[in-house]
């Protein structure tokens, strides 16, 4: 299921802009690390077309900084995008990516606090990414059993067999009785 074309209610982004952003990201792997600034400039050019208060601007810029190895520069931009009302699919992506960047910058506890509510939110194709990122944050805090339980729980439904067993093993890892 593709993400919605317009991730923010009332944002004047059109399909052409979204298509050009998607096309820019499709070229990301053609930029060697020494040309990371060139890729970020492409994103900045697209962001410049948005209204100044659009949450998509800081989100796309955060993604570009994050993807070029600068989690520290991405964190405030993800926060800004969410504070401006980024919602829906891209809002959920922003929370996942922010939690990952928080972990990378030594703030894993904040990442756990950000993603834990996502476990009870509406389900979509990002559910496993939520669990995987949360598991990494938990592991960074020395809570490996909880992280492993999340990963096994996410993996279980994808297995051709042993779904019930793996789901039970995942629960047992964090069961206070077990």
N, C-alpha and C positions, 0 to 999 in steps of 0.2 A: 504494500500500500504506500504510495508516494505521499510526502508531506503536503499539507495544504498549500496552495499557491500564495495565499495571503495570511501569514502567520499572526498578524496583529489586527485586531478590529479597528477599522477606520484608517489604517495606514494606506497611503496612496500608491503603494508599490504595485506595479503591473507585471503581467506575465513576461513581458520583454525583459524587464530588469532582472527578474528571478532567473530567466533563461541565461542571461549574460553572467550572472553570479555563478550559476551552475557550470557554465562553460569555463569560467575563470578557474574554478576549483578543479575542473577536469584536467587542467594543465599543470596543476600543482607539482606533480612528480617530475615534470620536465625542468624544474628550477633546482639546480644544485645548491647546496647549503650556502655557498658564497654569493648566490644571487637571491637569497631570501628577501632582501629589501626590495628587489624588483617585483617579486610576487606581492608583497604587502602594498606596494605602490599601485598595482593593478586593483587590488581590493579598495584602497583609499579612493581611487578614481571613481569606482562604482558607488561607494558610500557618499561621495560628494554630490551625487544626484538626488539623494534623499532629503526630505525636510530635516532641519537641524535637530528636531526633537524626536526623530524616529528611533525606536529601539533597535531596529535592524542595523543601523550604522555601528554602534558599539559592539553588537553581537558579531557582525562580519569581521570587524577589525580584531576583536578578541580571538576569533577563530584563526585569523591569519598570524597573529603574534604567537598563539599557542602552537600552531602547526609548524612554526619555524623555530621552536625551541625556547620560547620566552613566556613561560607560564606566569612569571612575575608581572609582566606587562599585560597579560590577558586578564588576570583576576579583576582589576578595577573596571575593565571594560565589560566583562560579563555581569558584574554587579550593576553597572550603569544600565545595561540593556534590560535587566530584570526590573530594576527600579523604574524604568520608563514604561514598563508594562508588557515586555515581551512575553507572549503566552503561547498556548497551543504546543504544537510539535517543536518549534524552534525554542520556545521557552523551556521545554523539558530538556532539549539538547543543551541549552545554556546551563541548566542546573547540573547535568551530568559532567559537562566539560569544566564548569567552575569547580565542582568537587574534585575532579582529577587535578586541576591546576593548584587547588588549595593543598592537596596531598603533596604535590611536587614542590611546594614552597614551605613545607613543614607545618601546615595547618590541617592535618588529616582529621582532627576532631571536628572542625568546622565542616569539613566535607561529609562526615558521618551525619551531622545534624541536618545538613542540607538535603541529603538523599534519603534518609530514613523515612520521611513522610511519603516519598515517591513509591515506596513499597505498597502503600495502601491506596494510591491514586488510581485513576483510570488506566487500564491496561492498553498497551500498544506495542509496536515492534521494538521499542526502546527498553522494554522491561529487562531484558538480559543485560543490556549495557548498564542500566541502573545497578543491577546486582553485582556485576563484575567490578564496576568502579567503586561501589560501596565496599566490596570485599577487599579491594586494594587499600582503601582508606583504613578499614579495620585491621588489616595486616600491618600497616604502618604504625598502628597503635599497639601492636603486640596481641591483637585479638584474632589470631589466626583461625581458631576453631569456628568462630562466628563467620569469618570470611569464607572458609571452606564450606560451611553449611549453606551459605548463600549461593556459591558457585555450583555446588552439587544440586541444590534445589532448582537452579536455572537450567542445568544440563539435563536433569532427569526427563523432562517431557520430550526432549529431542532424541532420546535413545530408542533404538528399534526394539529393545527388550530391557528388562530390569528397571523400568520406570518406578514401580511401586517400591522396590527394594532401595533404590538410590534416594528416593524422596524420604523414606523412613530413616535411612542412614543420615541424611542431612538434618532431619529433625533431632535425631539422637545426639548429634554433635553439640547441640545447645540446650538439650533437655536437662534441667537441673537434677532430675532423678537419675539420668543415664550417666 
